[in-house]
Amino acid sequence: MRYSLAQLQLVGGWPYPYNSFRLDITPYLEVGTENQLAIRLDNSNDSARWYSGDGLYRNVWLVKTDSVQIALIVGHYGTVAKTRDASSTSAPVVFSVRVENKGTTSTSRDIEAVTSLYILNSDSGRPNDKVGEYARTHITLTSGEKYTVNDSLTLANPLLWGSAPTQVPNLYVAITRIYENHSINDSYETPFGIRSVVCNGSGPTINGERVVIQGVNEHHDLGGIGAAFNARATQRKLEILHEMGVNAIRMAHNPPAPELLELTDKMGSIVIDENFDSST
């Protein structure tokens, strides 16, 4: 169990912190004075059938945005990218972004939402060449209003994401920017891959190639290093698994740190991402 408190007020909690969650502390803050944010953890005995670790073993982020912002659309993520009928010659990419005015004044806000697509440099984690841009959308939002932008574009000759070692795990990133009076109010990055997956009686095919699943279970701890996420140690573990011939990982028995999924995307591992396995 994880709790967050501000000004000695309980903001909220989450009984299963393997799953990422988000709390809005804005109503609890006192502007112009010093505020203190405290996080209390309760990892009771027998909370799991495996070694769960203790303390903060996932990242905690404090996010500050303008009152006009990219809103939550799925869980605590602000955008959705989907590809259908992808091939090596073309790939339609359907993209959704939700914006929201969380301001308390009656004044409406005029904004412009722009989403651009780039090839993602897996080594640096930064965008490379720009390959497309969705139509610019002009939006007027009153206080408390939300608006969802849905659009589609088709990439010619896309770089496909494929499982290692026989394919290349190419990635793209969609960068959404919210402009007001020609200044950026908010921005959001959505990395994603484009691939075709077909499952039938002869096994899965990825991008038309039959792939034999050779997988392992992956618990979230790092042995003697502990349960706190460590990017380099996790990358090294994946490198060793790849050397063994492993191309698929079952996240046992809970969602992993988001950074681990970023590594599996980057390194070309197929993932079975479990939701939960918890005693009552």
Secondary structure in CASP SS format (residue, H / E / C, confidence):
PFRMAT SS
TARGET T0000
AUTHOR 0000-0000-0000
METHOD secondary structure of the structure
MODEL  1
M C 1.00
R E 1.00
Y E 1.00
S E 1.00
L E 1.00
A E 1.00
Q C 1.00
L C 1.00
Q E 1.00
L E 1.00
V E 1.00
G E 1.00
G E 1.00
W E 1.00
P C 1.00
Y C 1.00
P C 1.00
Y C 1.00
N C 1.00
S C 1.00
F C 1.00
R C 1.00
L C 1.00
D C 1.00
I C 1.00
T H 1.00
P H 1.00
Y H 1.00
L C 1.00
E C 1.00
V C 1.00
G C 1.00
T C 1.00
E C 1.00
N C 1.00
Q C 1.00
L E 1.00
A E 1.00
I E 1.00
R E 1.00
L E 1.00
D C 1.00
N C 1.00
S C 1.00
N C 1.00
D C 1.00
S C 1.00
A C 1.00
R C 1.00
W C 1.00
Y C 1.00
S C 1.00
G C 1.00
D C 1.00
G C 1.00
L C 1.00
Y C 1.00
R C 1.00
N C 1.00
V C 1.00
W C 1.00
L C 1.00
V C 1.00
K C 1.00
T C 1.00
D C 1.00
S C 1.00
V E 1.00
Q E 1.00
I E 1.00
A C 1.00
L C 1.00
I C 1.00
V E 1.00
G C 1.00
H C 1.00
Y E 1.00
G C 1.00
T E 1.00
V E 1.00
A E 1.00
K E 1.00
T E 1.00
R C 1.00
D C 1.00
A C 1.00
S C 1.00
S C 1.00
T C 1.00
S E 1.00
A E 1.00
P E 1.00
V E 1.00
V E 1.00
F E 1.00
S E 1.00
V E 1.00
R E 1.00
V E 1.00
E E 1.00
N E 1.00
K C 1.00
G C 1.00
T C 1.00
T C 1.00
S C 1.00
T C 1.00
S C 1.00
R E 1.00
D E 1.00
I E 1.00
E E 1.00
A E 1.00
V E 1.00
T E 1.00
S E 1.00
L E 1.00
Y E 1.00
I E 1.00
L E 1.00
N C 1.00
S C 1.00
D C 1.00
S C 1.00
G C 1.00
R C 1.00
P E 1.00
N E 1.00
D E 1.00
K E 1.00
V E 1.00
G E 1.00
E E 1.00
Y C 1.00
A C 1.00
R C 1.00
T E 1.00
H E 1.00
I E 1.00
T E 1.00
L E 1.00
T C 1.00
S C 1.00
G C 1.00
E C 1.00
K E 1.00
Y E 1.00
T E 1.00
V E 1.00
N E 1.00
D E 1.00
S E 1.00
L E 1.00
T E 1.00
L E 1.00
A E 1.00
N C 1.00
P C 1.00
L C 1.00
L C 1.00
W E 1.00
G C 1.00
S C 1.00
A C 1.00
P C 1.00
T C 1.00
Q C 1.00
V C 1.00
P E 1.00
N C 1.00
L C 1.00
Y E 1.00
V E 1.00
A E 1.00
I E 1.00
T E 1.00
R E 1.00
I E 1.00
Y E 1.00
E E 1.00
N C 1.00
H C 1.00
S E 1.00
I E 1.00
N E 1.00
D E 1.00
S E 1.00
Y E 1.00
E E 1.00
T E 1.00
P E 1.00
F E 1.00
G C 1.00
I C 1.00
R C 1.00
S C 1.00
V E 1.00
V E 1.00
C E 1.00
N E 1.00
G C 1.00
S C 1.00
G E 1.00
P E 1.00
T E 1.00
I E 1.00
N C 1.00
G C 1.00
E E 1.00
R E 1.00
V C 1.00
V C 1.00
I C 1.00
Q C 1.00
G E 1.00
V E 1.00
N E 1.00
E E 1.00
H C 1.00
H C 1.00
D C 1.00
L C 1.00
G H 1.00
G H 1.00
I H 1.00
G C 1.00
A C 1.00
A C 1.00
F C 1.00
N C 1.00
A H 1.00
R H 1.00
A H 1.00
T H 1.00
Q H 1.00
R H 1.00
K H 1.00
L H 1.00
E H 1.00
I H 1.00
L H 1.00
H H 1.00
E H 1.00
M C 1.00
G C 1.00
V C 1.00
N C 1.00
A E 1.00
I E 1.00
R E 1.00
M E 1.00
A C 1.00
H C 1.00
N C 1.00
P C 1.00
P C 1.00
A C 1.00
P H 1.00
E H 1.00
L H 1.00
L H 1.00
E H 1.00
L H 1.00
T H 1.00
D H 1.00
K H 1.00
M H 1.00
G C 1.00
S C 1.00
I E 1.00
V E 1.00
I E 1.00
D E 1.00
E C 1.00
N C 1.00
F C 1.00
D C 1.00
S C 1.00
S C 1.00
T C 1.00
END
